[in-house]
Amino acid sequence: MTDKNMRNFKMVVEYDGSAYRGWQRQKNGLSIQQVLEEAIKKITAQKVSVIGSGRTDAGVHALNQVASFRCATKLPVNSIYRGVNSVLPEDIVVKEMEEVPFEFHAQRDVKSKVYVYKICNQKLRPALGRNYSWFVRFDLNLAKMRQAAKYLIGTHDFSCFCATGTDVKDRVRTITSIDIQSIGEGSIEITLEAKGFLKYMVRNIIGTLVEVGRGKRQTEEMKKIIASRDRKIAGATAPAHGLFLKEVKY
């Protein structure tokens, strides 16, 4: 087929990131992107490049990752959708698929992303759900965590929450909202929305907020941490398995 037969497809993907090296193709392990590309090739007989709204790190999950790919196929969308799901492993599922205008780009067109981090806050470690939340046995003061989170809202240089060794030069990001909720039975969910995030940014923020909640830091320290632009000043990185990409807005 020639380029005039090329079509553009948008997918909403849910995945359990436990067994993968993250979203992006890696030389040292299996990625979500690779598995999706191979599944699409099996159904369409076309080699494709799947573009995600952004990268998720190793062990991070997604409720609604958005991805797009271009493919020169005459197959109906529903046939591709059903076929791809039939060959994907159990820990990855395409929830939605549609044909979109050729100009749509899953990464470039993003307006904002919403992540949710789940914490299991109880005295006894859980046997069930342990791969989908961070077990914190210490009491957490949510009021203080919410107070500290207010300093994060707005546009800042978030170098202090960026992974060490990251080569991204522009570390200014805008966080539009942070919501911290107790949803009962020791479960806490922290939801963050921003145009974009730096590598490990969400997990480093969560780790710092938990230290505030435990009383190891004062709420006002958050302002000083941001101003320092120094990763060593901020808290420890929260584990990957508690983090979910919840929504991508266009």
C-alpha positions, -999 to +999 in steps of 0.1 A: +000+000+000+011+036-007+011+065+018-023+076+006-037+044+023-021+053+056-046+057+085-042+070+120-055+052+151-060+062+187-060+037+216-068+039+252-047+013+270-048-002+305-019-021+318-003-037+348+033-025+347+047-050+371+064-072+346+077-045+322+106-021+320+082+008+314+064+021+284+093+028+261+112+001+242+143-010+260+173-030+251+174-048+285+138-059+288+103-060+276+082-028+274+046-020+269+053-002+236+071-033+222+042-057+232+016-034+216+036-030+184+041-067+180+004-074+186-007-048+160+018-064+135+003-098+141-031-085+132-024-060+104+008-076+090+022-041+091+052-028+112+040+002+132+054+027+157+031+032+187+034+067+202+023+070+238+011+102+255+042+099+276+065+074+292+057+055+323+086+041+343+093+004+351+066-010+374+042+019+369+006+011+359-019+028+336-057+030+338-061+051+307-028+055+287-035+070+253-014+060+223-016+064+185-002+046+155-003+050+118-009+019+097-016+012+060-044-014+064-078-019+050-090-038+081-120-022+099-112-006+132-133-030+152-114-060+136-081-045+146-094-037+181-107-072+187-077-089+170-051-070+190-068-078+223-070-114+214-031-116+211-022-093+240-010-108+273-035-107+302-017-077+318-023-053+288-057-045+273-068-020+247-100-005+262-109+017+232-097+021+196-108+046+170-097+060+137-087+097+141-076+126+118-041+120+104-028+150+123-036+136+157-005+129+178-009+111+211+021+129+227+022+164+211-015+171+215-017+164+252-032+192+273-026+176+307-021+143+325-036+130+357-018+105+379-031+088+410-008+074+437-022+048+460-011+042+496-021+014+520-019+031+554-024+005+581-004-014+607-003-048+591+011-053+556-015-064+531-014-098+513-038-087+486-033-055+465+004-053+476+015-048+440-008-018+435-002+004+465+026+016+488+024+000+522+031+027+549+026+014+584+032+048+601+002+071+609-001+099+582-014+134+590-034+141+558-041+177+569-004+185+570+002+167+537-025+188+521-010+220+535+024+211+521+009+202+487-004+237+483+032+249+478+035+227+448+005+242+429+015+265+401+045+269+378+079+261+393+113+247+385+109+212+399+146+202+397+143+191+433+119+163+423+136+153+391+155+120+388+193+124+393+212+123+361+182+134+339+195+154+309+163+175+305+174+211+307+140+228+311+126+216+344+098+241+347+064+225+350+029+236+360+009+215+385-027+225+383-041+204+412-032+179+439-059+161+458-053+139+488-082+117+499-087+090+524-111+065+508-116+042+538-100+011+553-066+026+553-065+035+516-052+069+506-052+083+471-032+113+459-042+127+425-020+151+406-026+169+374-001+188+352+007+195+316+037+173+320+059+157+346+097+151+349+112+117+353+103+103+388+087+137+396+054+123+409+071+096+430+095+120+445+067+144+454+048+115+470+078+104+490+083+139+503+046+144+512+047+111+531+076+124+552+055+155+560+026+132+569+048+112+593+060+143+610+096+140+597+093+173+579+074+206+585+048+217+559+067+249+553+098+229+542+081+222+509+086+258+499+124+256+507+127+223+489+113+237+457+135+268+459+166+247+465+163+229+431+184+202+447+172+166+445+192+157+477+170+181+498+137+164+489+124+131+502+129+096+491+113+082+459+081+064+465+079+029+449+067+026+413+039+000+420+017+026+437+015+049+407-012+048+380-016+070+349-053+078+354-062+101+325-048+120+295-066+151+285-067+166+249 
